[in-house]
Amino acid sequence: GNEVSGVMFDAMSAALRSEAVEPKARVLRLRANGDVFCTGRERAGRDAVSIRAEVARLIELKRLLRNTSLISIAQVQGDAFGFGFGLAILCDFTLVSSSARL
């Protein structure tokens, strides 16, 4: 289901931070490899402290995506649930196929 792992999550945040410091692109295209856009993310929080840290990471990624100078486009060709849906609606433009489920 193209679940976003912790490593993928950190890589997305790092790429957006890097782009903010030294712009190299004009467009950010989010799309899946396969039939499903994204059905969620790996959850790391198990107690109050780790859940707060995970929420802070989520807020930071959303802030980076919303504040980027890149034109962001989500190509939703399949299911987009939970975190995947959240990513799709944060983009400047979201293109959704007629077979996608949100």
KOLBA-752742 format. One record per atom (N, C-alpha, C): residue in one letter; atom name; y, x, z. Coordinates in pm, whole numbers, plus 50000, padded with zeros to 5 digits. Example, Ala and Ser with C-alpha at 12.3 -4.5 7.8 and 13.67 -1.06 7.14 Angstrom:
<pt><resn>a</resn><name>N</name><north>49431</north><east>51319</east><up>50780</up></pt>
<pt><resn>a</resn><name>CA</name><north>49550</north><east>51230</east><up>50780</up></pt>
<pt><resn>a</resn><name>C</name><north>49670</north><east>51320</east><up>50780</up></pt>
<pt><resn>s</resn><name>N</name><north>49775</north><east>51285</east><up>50708</up></pt>
<pt><resn>s</resn><name>CA</name><north>49894</north><east>51367</east><up>50714</up></pt>
<pt><resn>s</resn><name>C</name><north>50003</north><east>51290</east><up>50787</up></pt>
REM end
This chain:
<pt><resn>g</resn><name>N</name><north>49879</north><east>50080</east><up>50000</up></pt>
<pt><resn>g</resn><name>CA</name><north>50000</north><east>50000</east><up>50000</up></pt>
<pt><resn>g</resn><name>C</name><north>50126</north><east>50084</east><up>50000</up></pt>
<pt><resn>n</resn><name>N</name><north>50115</north><east>50213</east><up>49964</up></pt>
<pt><resn>n</resn><name>CA</name><north>50233</north><east>50302</east><up>49964</up></pt>
<pt><resn>n</resn><name>C</name><north>50305</north><east>50299</east><up>50098</up></pt>
<pt><resn>e</resn><name>N</name><north>50228</north><east>50305</east><up>50205</up></pt>
<pt><resn>e</resn><name>CA</name><north>50287</north><east>50312</east><up>50338</up></pt>
<pt><resn>e</resn><name>C</name><north>50362</north><east>50445</east><up>50352</up></pt>
<pt><resn>v</resn><name>N</name><north>50480</north><east>50440</east><up>50408</up></pt>
<pt><resn>v</resn><name>CA</name><north>50561</north><east>50560</east><up>50426</up></pt>
<pt><resn>v</resn><name>C</name><north>50515</north><east>50630</east><up>50554</up></pt>
<pt><resn>s</resn><name>N</name><north>50468</north><east>50753</east><up>50538</up></pt>
<pt><resn>s</resn><name>CA</name><north>50423</north><east>50833</east><up>50653</up></pt>
<pt><resn>s</resn><name>C</name><north>50544</north><east>50895</east><up>50722</up></pt>
<pt><resn>g</resn><name>N</name><north>50521</north><east>50950</east><up>50839</up></pt>
<pt><resn>g</resn><name>CA</name><north>50628</north><east>51018</east><up>50911</up></pt>
<pt><resn>g</resn><name>C</name><north>50684</north><east>51135</east><up>50832</up></pt>
<pt><resn>v</resn><name>N</name><north>50596</north><east>51208</east><up>50764</up></pt>
<pt><resn>v</resn><name>CA</name><north>50638</north><east>51322</east><up>50681</up></pt>
<pt><resn>v</resn><name>C</name><north>50724</north><east>51274</east><up>50565</up></pt>
<pt><resn>m</resn><name>N</name><north>50684</north><east>51166</east><up>50499</up></pt>
<pt><resn>m</resn><name>CA</name><north>50762</north><east>51110</east><up>50388</up></pt>
<pt><resn>m</resn><name>C</name><north>50899</north><east>51063</east><up>50438</up></pt>
<pt><resn>f</resn><name>N</name><north>50898</north><east>50996</east><up>50553</up></pt>
<pt><resn>f</resn><name>CA</name><north>51020</north><east>50945</east><up>50613</up></pt>
<pt><resn>f</resn><name>C</name><north>51119</north><east>51059</east><up>50637</up></pt>
<pt><resn>d</resn><name>N</name><north>51069</north><east>51168</east><up>50700</up></pt>
<pt><resn>d</resn><name>CA</name><north>51156</north><east>51283</east><up>50727</up></pt>
<pt><resn>d</resn><name>C</name><north>51206</north><east>51348</east><up>50599</up></pt>
<pt><resn>a</resn><name>N</name><north>51122</north><east>51351</east><up>50495</up></pt>
<pt><resn>a</resn><name>CA</name><north>51162</north><east>51409</east><up>50367</up></pt>
<pt><resn>a</resn><name>C</name><north>51273</north><east>51326</east><up>50302</up></pt>
<pt><resn>m</resn><name>N</name><north>51264</north><east>51194</east><up>50311</up></pt>
<pt><resn>m</resn><name>CA</name><north>51369</north><east>51108</east><up>50256</up></pt>
<pt><resn>m</resn><name>C</name><north>51501</north><east>51133</east><up>50328</up></pt>
<pt><resn>s</resn><name>N</name><north>51497</north><east>51139</east><up>50460</up></pt>
<pt><resn>s</resn><name>CA</name><north>51619</north><east>51165</east><up>50537</up></pt>
<pt><resn>s</resn><name>C</name><north>51678</north><east>51301</east><up>50503</up></pt>
<pt><resn>a</resn><name>N</name><north>51593</north><east>51404</east><up>50494</up></pt>
<pt><resn>a</resn><name>CA</name><north>51640</north><east>51538</east><up>50462</up></pt>
<pt><resn>a</resn><name>C</name><north>51704</north><east>51543</east><up>50324</up></pt>
<pt><resn>a</resn><name>N</name><north>51644</north><east>51475</east><up>50227</up></pt>
<pt><resn>a</resn><name>CA</name><north>51700</north><east>51474</east><up>50092</up></pt>
<pt><resn>a</resn><name>C</name><north>51837</north><east>51406</east><up>50089</up></pt>
<pt><resn>l</resn><name>N</name><north>51851</north><east>51297</east><up>50162</up></pt>
<pt><resn>l</resn><name>CA</name><north>51981</north><east>51228</east><up>50166</up></pt>
<pt><resn>l</resn><name>C</name><north>52086</north><east>51313</east><up>50239</up></pt>
<pt><resn>r</resn><name>N</name><north>52046</north><east>51381</east><up>50346</up></pt>
<pt><resn>r</resn><name>CA</name><north>52140</north><east>51471</east><up>50416</up></pt>
<pt><resn>r</resn><name>C</name><north>52184</north><east>51585</east><up>50324</up></pt>
<pt><resn>s</resn><name>N</name><north>52089</north><east>51643</east><up>50253</up></pt>
<pt><resn>s</resn><name>CA</name><north>52119</north><east>51754</east><up>50162</up></pt>
<pt><resn>s</resn><name>C</name><north>52214</north><east>51709</east><up>50052</up></pt>
<pt><resn>e</resn><name>N</name><north>52190</north><east>51592</east><up>49998</up></pt>
<pt><resn>e</resn><name>CA</name><north>52275</north><east>51539</east><up>49891</up></pt>
<pt><resn>e</resn><name>C</name><north>52417</north><east>51514</east><up>49943</up></pt>
<pt><resn>a</resn><name>N</name><north>52430</north><east>51475</east><up>50069</up></pt>
<pt><resn>a</resn><name>CA</name><north>52562</north><east>51450</east><up>50126</up></pt>
<pt><resn>a</resn><name>C</name><north>52640</north><east>51580</east><up>50140</up></pt>
<pt><resn>v</resn><name>N</name><north>52571</north><east>51690</east><up>50170</up></pt>
<pt><resn>v</resn><name>CA</name><north>52636</north><east>51820</east><up>50189</up></pt>
<pt><resn>v</resn><name>C</name><north>52666</north><east>51886</east><up>50056</up></pt>
<pt><resn>e</resn><name>N</name><north>52569</north><east>51884</east><up>49964</up></pt>
<pt><resn>e</resn><name>CA</name><north>52585</north><east>51948</east><up>49833</up></pt>
<pt><resn>e</resn><name>C</name><north>52533</north><east>51855</east><up>49724</up></pt>
<pt><resn>p</resn><name>N</name><north>52621</north><east>51767</east><up>49673</up></pt>
<pt><resn>p</resn><name>CA</name><north>52579</north><east>51669</east><up>49573</up></pt>
<pt><resn>p</resn><name>C</name><north>52525</north><east>51736</east><up>49446</up></pt>
<pt><resn>k</resn><name>N</name><north>52411</north><east>51686</east><up>49400</up></pt>
<pt><resn>k</resn><name>CA</name><north>52348</north><east>51738</east><up>49278</up></pt>
<pt><resn>k</resn><name>C</name><north>52312</north><east>51627</east><up>49181</up></pt>
<pt><resn>a</resn><name>N</name><north>52308</north><east>51505</east><up>49228</up></pt>
<pt><resn>a</resn><name>CA</name><north>52264</north><east>51392</east><up>49144</up></pt>
<pt><resn>a</resn><name>C</name><north>52368</north><east>51282</east><up>49149</up></pt>
<pt><resn>r</resn><name>N</name><north>52348</north><east>51184</east><up>49064</up></pt>
<pt><resn>r</resn><name>CA</name><north>52437</north><east>51067</east><up>49063</up></pt>
<pt><resn>r</resn><name>C</name><north>52364</north><east>50939</east><up>49095</up></pt>
<pt><resn>v</resn><name>N</name><north>52232</north><east>50939</east><up>49072</up></pt>
<pt><resn>v</resn><name>CA</name><north>52153</north><east>50817</east><up>49090</up></pt>
<pt><resn>v</resn><name>C</name><north>52030</north><east>50848</east><up>49174</up></pt>
<pt><resn>l</resn><name>N</name><north>51997</north><east>50756</east><up>49263</up></pt>
<pt><resn>l</resn><name>CA</name><north>51874</north><east>50761</east><up>49341</up></pt>
<pt><resn>l</resn><name>C</name><north>51789</north><east>50642</east><up>49299</up></pt>
<pt><resn>r</resn><name>N</name><north>51671</north><east>50671</east><up>49246</up></pt>
<pt><resn>r</resn><name>CA</name><north>51582</north><east>50563</east><up>49203</up></pt>
<pt><resn>r</resn><name>C</name><north>51461</north><east>50561</east><up>49295</up></pt>
<pt><resn>l</resn><name>N</name><north>51441</north><east>50449</east><up>49362</up></pt>
<pt><resn>l</resn><name>CA</name><north>51324</north><east>50430</east><up>49447</up></pt>
<pt><resn>l</resn><name>C</name><north>51223</north><east>50345</east><up>49373</up></pt>
<pt><resn>r</resn><name>N</name><north>51105</north><east>50399</east><up>49354</up></pt>
<pt><resn>r</resn><name>CA</name><north>51000</north><east>50323</east><up>49289</up></pt>
<pt><resn>r</resn><name>C</name><north>50866</north><east>50373</east><up>49340</up></pt>
<pt><resn>a</resn><name>N</name><north>50765</north><east>50296</east><up>49316</up></pt>
<pt><resn>a</resn><name>CA</name><north>50633</north><east>50330</east><up>49366</up></pt>
<pt><resn>a</resn><name>C</name><north>50550</north><east>50398</east><up>49260</up></pt>
<pt><resn>n</resn><name>N</name><north>50447</north><east>50461</east><up>49307</up></pt>
<pt><resn>n</resn><name>CA</name><north>50344</north><east>50515</east><up>49219</up></pt>
<pt><resn>n</resn><name>C</name><north>50227</north><east>50417</east><up>49231</up></pt>
<pt><resn>g</resn><name>N</name><north>50211</north><east>50331</east><up>49134</up></pt>
<pt><resn>g</resn><name>CA</name><north>50104</north><east>50231</east><up>49141</up></pt>
<pt><resn>g</resn><name>C</name><north>50158</north><east>50089</east><up>49140</up></pt>
<pt><resn>d</resn><name>N</name><north>50073</north><east>49996</east><up>49181</up></pt>
<pt><resn>d</resn><name>CA</name><north>50105</north><east>49853</east><up>49171</up></pt>
<pt><resn>d</resn><name>C</name><north>50184</north><east>49797</east><up>49288</up></pt>
<pt><resn>v</resn><name>N</name><north>50195</north><east>49870</east><up>49397</up></pt>
<pt><resn>v</resn><name>CA</name><north>50260</north><east>49820</east><up>49519</up></pt>
<pt><resn>v</resn><name>C</name><north>50384</north><east>49904</east><up>49547</up></pt>
<pt><resn>f</resn><name>N</name><north>50497</north><east>49840</east><up>49572</up></pt>
<pt><resn>f</resn><name>CA</name><north>50620</north><east>49914</east><up>49602</up></pt>
<pt><resn>f</resn><name>C</name><north>50607</north><east>49983</east><up>49738</up></pt>
<pt><resn>c</resn><name>N</name><north>50593</north><east>49906</east><up>49845</up></pt>
<pt><resn>c</resn><name>CA</name><north>50574</north><east>49963</east><up>49978</up></pt>
<pt><resn>c</resn><name>C</name><north>50545</north><east>49849</east><up>50075</up></pt>
<pt><resn>t</resn><name>N</name><north>50437</north><east>49864</east><up>50151</up></pt>
<pt><resn>t</resn><name>CA</name><north>50400</north><east>49758</east><up>50245</up></pt>
<pt><resn>t</resn><name>C</name><north>50427</north><east>49796</east><up>50390</up></pt>
<pt><resn>g</resn><name>N</name><north>50499</north><east>49903</east><up>50414</up></pt>
<pt><resn>g</resn><name>CA</name><north>50535</north><east>49935</east><up>50551</up></pt>
<pt><resn>g</resn><name>C</name><north>50550</north><east>50084</east><up>50574</up></pt>
<pt><resn>r</resn><name>N</name><north>50548</north><east>50120</east><up>50701</up></pt>
<pt><resn>r</resn><name>CA</name><north>50564</north><east>50259</east><up>50740</up></pt>
<pt><resn>r</resn><name>C</name><north>50470</north><east>50288</east><up>50857</up></pt>
<pt><resn>e</resn><name>N</name><north>50445</north><east>50415</east><up>50872</up></pt>
<pt><resn>e</resn><name>CA</name><north>50364</north><east>50461</east><up>50985</up></pt>
<pt><resn>e</resn><name>C</name><north>50446</north><east>50443</east><up>51113</up></pt>
<pt><resn>r</resn><name>N</name><north>50385</north><east>50385</east><up>51211</up></pt>
<pt><resn>r</resn><name>CA</name><north>50455</north><east>50363</east><up>51339</up></pt>
<pt><resn>r</resn><name>C</name><north>50410</north><east>50468</east><up>51439</up></pt>
<pt><resn>a</resn><name>N</name><north>50508</north><east>50539</east><up>51493</up></pt>
<pt><resn>a</resn><name>CA</name><north>50476</north><east>50649</east><up>51584</up></pt>
<pt><resn>a</resn><name>C</name><north>50503</north><east>50614</east><up>51730</up></pt>
<pt><resn>g</resn><name>N</name><north>50585</north><east>50514</east><up>51756</up></pt>
<pt><resn>g</resn><name>CA</name><north>50623</north><east>50480</east><up>51892</up></pt>
<pt><resn>g</resn><name>C</name><north>50510</north><east>50416</east><up>51970</up></pt>
<pt><resn>r</resn><name>N</name><north>50482</north><east>50472</east><up>52087</up></pt>
<pt><resn>r</resn><name>CA</name><north>50376</north><east>50418</east><up>52173</up></pt>
<pt><resn>r</resn><name>C</name><north>50426</north><east>50379</east><up>52311</up></pt>
<pt><resn>d</resn><name>N</name><north>50541</north><east>50434</east><up>52350</up></pt>
<pt><resn>d</resn><name>CA</name><north>50600</north><east>50401</east><up>52480</up></pt>
<pt><resn>d</resn><name>C</name><north>50750</north><east>50384</east><up>52459</up></pt>
<pt><resn>a</resn><name>N</name><north>50821</north><east>50349</east><up>52566</up></pt>
<pt><resn>a</resn><name>CA</name><north>50964</north><east>50318</east><up>52553</up></pt>
<pt><resn>a</resn><name>C</name><north>51044</north><east>50435</east><up>52495</up></pt>
<pt><resn>v</resn><name>N</name><north>51015</north><east>50555</east><up>52538</up></pt>
<pt><resn>v</resn><name>CA</name><north>51091</north><east>50672</east><up>52491</up></pt>
<pt><resn>v</resn><name>C</name><north>51065</north><east>50697</east><up>52343</up></pt>
<pt><resn>s</resn><name>N</name><north>50938</north><east>50696</east><up>52301</up></pt>
<pt><resn>s</resn><name>CA</name><north>50908</north><east>50724</east><up>52160</up></pt>
<pt><resn>s</resn><name>C</name><north>50951</north><east>50608</east><up>52070</up></pt>
<pt><resn>i</resn><name>N</name><north>50949</north><east>50486</east><up>52121</up></pt>
<pt><resn>i</resn><name>CA</name><north>50997</north><east>50373</east><up>52041</up></pt>
<pt><resn>i</resn><name>C</name><north>51148</north><east>50385</east><up>52019</up></pt>
<pt><resn>r</resn><name>N</name><north>51222</north><east>50424</east><up>52121</up></pt>
<pt><resn>r</resn><name>CA</name><north>51367</north><east>50445</east><up>52104</up></pt>
<pt><resn>r</resn><name>C</name><north>51396</north><east>50555</east><up>52003</up></pt>
<pt><resn>a</resn><name>N</name><north>51319</north><east>50663</east><up>52008</up></pt>
<pt><resn>a</resn><name>CA</name><north>51337</north><east>50773</east><up>51913</up></pt>
<pt><resn>a</resn><name>C</name><north>51307</north><east>50725</east><up>51770</up></pt>
<pt><resn>e</resn><name>N</name><north>51203</north><east>50643</east><up>51756</up></pt>
<pt><resn>e</resn><name>CA</name><north>51167</north><east>50591</east><up>51623</up></pt>
<pt><resn>e</resn><name>C</name><north>51276</north><east>50499</east><up>51570</up></pt>
<pt><resn>v</resn><name>N</name><north>51331</north><east>50415</east><up>51654</up></pt>
<pt><resn>v</resn><name>CA</name><north>51439</north><east>50325</east><up>51613</up></pt>
<pt><resn>v</resn><name>C</name><north>51562</north><east>50407</east><up>51572</up></pt>
<pt><resn>a</resn><name>N</name><north>51591</north><east>50514</east><up>51645</up></pt>
<pt><resn>a</resn><name>CA</name><north>51704</north><east>50600</east><up>51609</up></pt>
<pt><resn>a</resn><name>C</name><north>51683</north><east>50662</east><up>51471</up></pt>
<pt><resn>r</resn><name>N</name><north>51559</north><east>50704</east><up>51440</up></pt>
<pt><resn>r</resn><name>CA</name><north>51528</north><east>50759</east><up>51307</up></pt>
<pt><resn>r</resn><name>C</name><north>51549</north><east>50653</east><up>51199</up></pt>
<pt><resn>l</resn><name>N</name><north>51505</north><east>50530</east><up>51226</up></pt>
<pt><resn>l</resn><name>CA</name><north>51523</north><east>50421</east><up>51129</up></pt>
<pt><resn>l</resn><name>C</name><north>51671</north><east>50395</east><up>51103</up></pt>
<pt><resn>i</resn><name>N</name><north>51748</north><east>50387</east><up>51208</up></pt>
<pt><resn>i</resn><name>CA</name><north>51891</north><east>50361</east><up>51194</up></pt>
<pt><resn>i</resn><name>C</name><north>51957</north><east>50475</east><up>51115</up></pt>
<pt><resn>e</resn><name>N</name><north>51919</north><east>50599</east><up>51144</up></pt>
<pt><resn>e</resn><name>CA</name><north>51976</north><east>50713</east><up>51073</up></pt>
<pt><resn>e</resn><name>C</name><north>51944</north><east>50709</east><up>50924</up></pt>
<pt><resn>l</resn><name>N</name><north>51819</north><east>50679</east><up>50889</up></pt>
<pt><resn>l</resn><name>CA</name><north>51782</north><east>50671</east><up>50747</up></pt>
<pt><resn>l</resn><name>C</name><north>51860</north><east>50560</east><up>50678</up></pt>
<pt><resn>k</resn><name>N</name><north>51871</north><east>50446</east><up>50741</up></pt>
<pt><resn>k</resn><name>CA</name><north>51946</north><east>50335</east><up>50681</up></pt>
<pt><resn>k</resn><name>C</name><north>52093</north><east>50373</east><up>50665</up></pt>
<pt><resn>r</resn><name>N</name><north>52149</north><east>50441</east><up>50765</up></pt>
<pt><resn>r</resn><name>CA</name><north>52288</north><east>50485</east><up>50755</up></pt>
<pt><resn>r</resn><name>C</name><north>52306</north><east>50584</east><up>50640</up></pt>
<pt><resn>l</resn><name>N</name><north>52214</north><east>50679</east><up>50628</up></pt>
<pt><resn>l</resn><name>CA</name><north>52221</north><east>50777</east><up>50519</up></pt>
<pt><resn>l</resn><name>C</name><north>52213</north><east>50708</east><up>50383</up></pt>
<pt><resn>l</resn><name>N</name><north>52124</north><east>50613</east><up>50369</up></pt>
<pt><resn>l</resn><name>CA</name><north>52107</north><east>50543</east><up>50242</up></pt>
<pt><resn>l</resn><name>C</name><north>52230</north><east>50459</east><up>50208</up></pt>
<pt><resn>r</resn><name>N</name><north>52285</north><east>50390</east><up>50306</up></pt>
<pt><resn>r</resn><name>CA</name><north>52402</north><east>50306</east><up>50279</up></pt>
<pt><resn>r</resn><name>C</name><north>52528</north><east>50389</east><up>50252</up></pt>
<pt><resn>n</resn><name>N</name><north>52537</north><east>50508</east><up>50312</up></pt>
<pt><resn>n</resn><name>CA</name><north>52659</north><east>50588</east><up>50299</up></pt>
<pt><resn>n</resn><name>C</name><north>52653</north><east>50693</east><up>50189</up></pt>
<pt><resn>t</resn><name>N</name><north>52542</north><east>50704</east><up>50120</up></pt>
<pt><resn>t</resn><name>CA</name><north>52531</north><east>50805</east><up>50015</up></pt>
<pt><resn>t</resn><name>C</name><north>52626</north><east>50773</east><up>49899</up></pt>
<pt><resn>s</resn><name>N</name><north>52672</north><east>50878</east><up>49835</up></pt>
<pt><resn>s</resn><name>CA</name><north>52757</north><east>50858</east><up>49716</up></pt>
<pt><resn>s</resn><name>C</name><north>52671</north><east>50828</east><up>49593</up></pt>
<pt><resn>l</resn><name>N</name><north>52540</north><east>50842</east><up>49606</up></pt>
<pt><resn>l</resn><name>CA</name><north>52450</north><east>50813</east><up>49495</up></pt>
<pt><resn>l</resn><name>C</name><north>52447</north><east>50664</east><up>49466</up></pt>
<pt><resn>i</resn><name>N</name><north>52431</north><east>50629</east><up>49342</up></pt>
<pt><resn>i</resn><name>CA</name><north>52405</north><east>50491</east><up>49305</up></pt>
<pt><resn>i</resn><name>C</name><north>52256</north><east>50470</east><up>49329</up></pt>
<pt><resn>s</resn><name>N</name><north>52222</north><east>50381</east><up>49420</up></pt>
<pt><resn>s</resn><name>CA</name><north>52081</north><east>50363</east><up>49456</up></pt>
<pt><resn>s</resn><name>C</name><north>52022</north><east>50239</east><up>49388</up></pt>
<pt><resn>i</resn><name>N</name><north>51905</north><east>50260</east><up>49331</up></pt>
<pt><resn>i</resn><name>CA</name><north>51836</north><east>50153</east><up>49257</up></pt>
<pt><resn>i</resn><name>C</name><north>51691</north><east>50147</east><up>49305</up></pt>
<pt><resn>a</resn><name>N</name><north>51648</north><east>50030</east><up>49346</up></pt>
<pt><resn>a</resn><name>CA</name><north>51508</north><east>50009</east><up>49384</up></pt>
<pt><resn>a</resn><name>C</name><north>51440</north><east>49933</east><up>49270</up></pt>
<pt><resn>q</resn><name>N</name><north>51328</north><east>49986</east><up>49224</up></pt>
<pt><resn>q</resn><name>CA</name><north>51246</north><east>49920</east><up>49122</up></pt>
<pt><resn>q</resn><name>C</name><north>51124</north><east>49863</east><up>49192</up></pt>
<pt><resn>v</resn><name>N</name><north>51126</north><east>49736</east><up>49223</up></pt>
<pt><resn>v</resn><name>CA</name><north>51018</north><east>49672</east><up>49298</up></pt>
<pt><resn>v</resn><name>C</name><north>50924</north><east>49605</east><up>49200</up></pt>
<pt><resn>q</resn><name>N</name><north>50812</north><east>49672</east><up>49171</up></pt>
<pt><resn>q</resn><name>CA</name><north>50718</north><east>49621</east><up>49073</up></pt>
<pt><resn>q</resn><name>C</name><north>50598</north><east>49554</east><up>49139</up></pt>
<pt><resn>g</resn><name>N</name><north>50589</north><east>49560</east><up>49271</up></pt>
<pt><resn>g</resn><name>CA</name><north>50478</north><east>49500</east><up>49343</up></pt>
<pt><resn>g</resn><name>C</name><north>50524</north><east>49461</east><up>49481</up></pt>
<pt><resn>d</resn><name>N</name><north>50430</north><east>49442</east><up>49571</up></pt>
<pt><resn>d</resn><name>CA</name><north>50462</north><east>49397</east><up>49706</up></pt>
<pt><resn>d</resn><name>C</name><north>50562</north><east>49489</east><up>49776</up></pt>
<pt><resn>a</resn><name>N</name><north>50657</north><east>49427</east><up>49845</up></pt>
<pt><resn>a</resn><name>CA</name><north>50754</north><east>49499</east><up>49928</up></pt>
<pt><resn>a</resn><name>C</name><north>50763</north><east>49424</east><up>50060</up></pt>
<pt><resn>f</resn><name>N</name><north>50691</north><east>49474</east><up>50158</up></pt>
<pt><resn>f</resn><name>CA</name><north>50688</north><east>49410</east><up>50289</up></pt>
<pt><resn>f</resn><name>C</name><north>50745</north><east>49504</east><up>50394</up></pt>
<pt><resn>g</resn><name>N</name><north>50794</north><east>49450</east><up>50503</up></pt>
<pt><resn>g</resn><name>CA</name><north>50841</north><east>49530</east><up>50615</up></pt>
<pt><resn>g</resn><name>C</name><north>50940</north><east>49637</east><up>50573</up></pt>
<pt><resn>f</resn><name>N</name><north>50903</north><east>49761</east><up>50601</up></pt>
<pt><resn>f</resn><name>CA</name><north>50990</north><east>49874</east><up>50570</up></pt>
<pt><resn>f</resn><name>C</name><north>51024</north><east>49881</east><up>50421</up></pt>
<pt><resn>g</resn><name>N</name><north>50928</north><east>49851</east><up>50335</up></pt>
<pt><resn>g</resn><name>CA</name><north>50951</north><east>49852</east><up>50191</up></pt>
<pt><resn>g</resn><name>C</name><north>51057</north><east>49751</east><up>50150</up></pt>
<pt><resn>f</resn><name>N</name><north>51051</north><east>49632</east><up>50208</up></pt>
<pt><resn>f</resn><name>CA</name><north>51152</north><east>49530</east><up>50181</up></pt>
<pt><resn>f</resn><name>C</name><north>51289</north><east>49578</east><up>50228</up></pt>
<pt><resn>g</resn><name>N</name><north>51291</north><east>49640</east><up>50348</up></pt>
<pt><resn>g</resn><name>CA</name><north>51416</north><east>49691</east><up>50401</up></pt>
<pt><resn>g</resn><name>C</name><north>51479</north><east>49797</east><up>50312</up></pt>
<pt><resn>l</resn><name>N</name><north>51396</north><east>49887</east><up>50259</up></pt>
<pt><resn>l</resn><name>CA</name><north>51447</north><east>49988</east><up>50166</up></pt>
<pt><resn>l</resn><name>C</name><north>51505</north><east>49922</east><up>50041</up></pt>
<pt><resn>a</resn><name>N</name><north>51433</north><east>49826</east><up>49988</up></pt>
<pt><resn>a</resn><name>CA</name><north>51477</north><east>49760</east><up>49865</up></pt>
<pt><resn>a</resn><name>C</name><north>51612</north><east>49692</east><up>49880</up></pt>
<pt><resn>i</resn><name>N</name><north>51634</north><east>49624</east><up>49991</up></pt>
<pt><resn>i</resn><name>CA</name><north>51760</north><east>49550</east><up>50006</up></pt>
<pt><resn>i</resn><name>C</name><north>51877</north><east>49639</east><up>50045</up></pt>
<pt><resn>l</resn><name>N</name><north>51850</north><east>49761</east><up>50089</up></pt>
<pt><resn>l</resn><name>CA</name><north>51958</north><east>49854</east><up>50122</up></pt>
<pt><resn>l</resn><name>C</name><north>52019</north><east>49919</east><up>49998</up></pt>
<pt><resn>c</resn><name>N</name><north>51948</north><east>49915</east><up>49888</up></pt>
<pt><resn>c</resn><name>CA</name><north>51996</north><east>49980</east><up>49766</up></pt>
<pt><resn>c</resn><name>C</name><north>52111</north><east>49903</east><up>49703</up></pt>
<pt><resn>d</resn><name>N</name><north>52190</north><east>49973</east><up>49624</up></pt>
<pt><resn>d</resn><name>CA</name><north>52301</north><east>49909</east><up>49553</up></pt>
<pt><resn>d</resn><name>C</name><north>52251</north><east>49805</east><up>49454</up></pt>
<pt><resn>f</resn><name>N</name><north>52141</north><east>49837</east><up>49387</up></pt>
<pt><resn>f</resn><name>CA</name><north>52080</north><east>49746</east><up>49289</up></pt>
<pt><resn>f</resn><name>C</name><north>51932</north><east>49739</east><up>49318</up></pt>
<pt><resn>t</resn><name>N</name><north>51877</north><east>49619</east><up>49314</up></pt>
<pt><resn>t</resn><name>CA</name><north>51734</north><east>49601</east><up>49334</up></pt>
<pt><resn>t</resn><name>C</name><north>51679</north><east>49519</east><up>49217</up></pt>
<pt><resn>l</resn><name>N</name><north>51592</north><east>49580</east><up>49141</up></pt>
<pt><resn>l</resn><name>CA</name><north>51527</north><east>49514</east><up>49028</up></pt>
<pt><resn>l</resn><name>C</name><north>51387</north><east>49473</east><up>49072</up></pt>
<pt><resn>v</resn><name>N</name><north>51357</north><east>49345</east><up>49064</up></pt>
<pt><resn>v</resn><name>CA</name><north>51230</north><east>49294</east><up>49116</up></pt>
<pt><resn>v</resn><name>C</name><north>51151</north><east>49230</east><up>49002</up></pt>
<pt><resn>s</resn><name>N</name><north>51026</north><east>49273</east><up>48985</up></pt>
<pt><resn>s</resn><name>CA</name><north>50943</north><east>49212</east><up>48881</up></pt>
<pt><resn>s</resn><name>C</name><north>50904</north><east>49070</east><up>48921</up></pt>
<pt><resn>s</resn><name>N</name><north>50871</north><east>48990</east><up>48824</up></pt>
<pt><resn>s</resn><name>CA</name><north>50834</north><east>48851</east><up>48852</up></pt>
<pt><resn>s</resn><name>C</name><north>50704</north><east>48839</east><up>48930</up></pt>
<pt><resn>s</resn><name>N</name><north>50622</north><east>48943</east><up>48932</up></pt>
<pt><resn>s</resn><name>CA</name><north>50496</north><east>48939</east><up>49006</up></pt>
<pt><resn>s</resn><name>C</name><north>50508</north><east>48997</east><up>49147</up></pt>
<pt><resn>a</resn><name>N</name><north>50623</north><east>49048</east><up>49181</up></pt>
<pt><resn>a</resn><name>CA</name><north>50641</north><east>49110</east><up>49314</up></pt>
<pt><resn>a</resn><name>C</name><north>50645</north><east>49003</east><up>49423</up></pt>
<pt><resn>r</resn><name>N</name><north>50596</north><east>49041</east><up>49539</up></pt>
<pt><resn>r</resn><name>CA</name><north>50605</north><east>48953</east><up>49657</up></pt>
<pt><resn>r</resn><name>C</name><north>50689</north><east>49025</east><up>49761</up></pt>
<pt><resn>l</resn><name>N</name><north>50791</north><east>48953</east><up>49811</up></pt>
<pt><resn>l</resn><name>CA</name><north>50882</north><east>49010</east><up>49910</up></pt>
<pt><resn>l</resn><name>C</name><north>50862</north><east>48941</east><up>50043</up></pt>
REM end
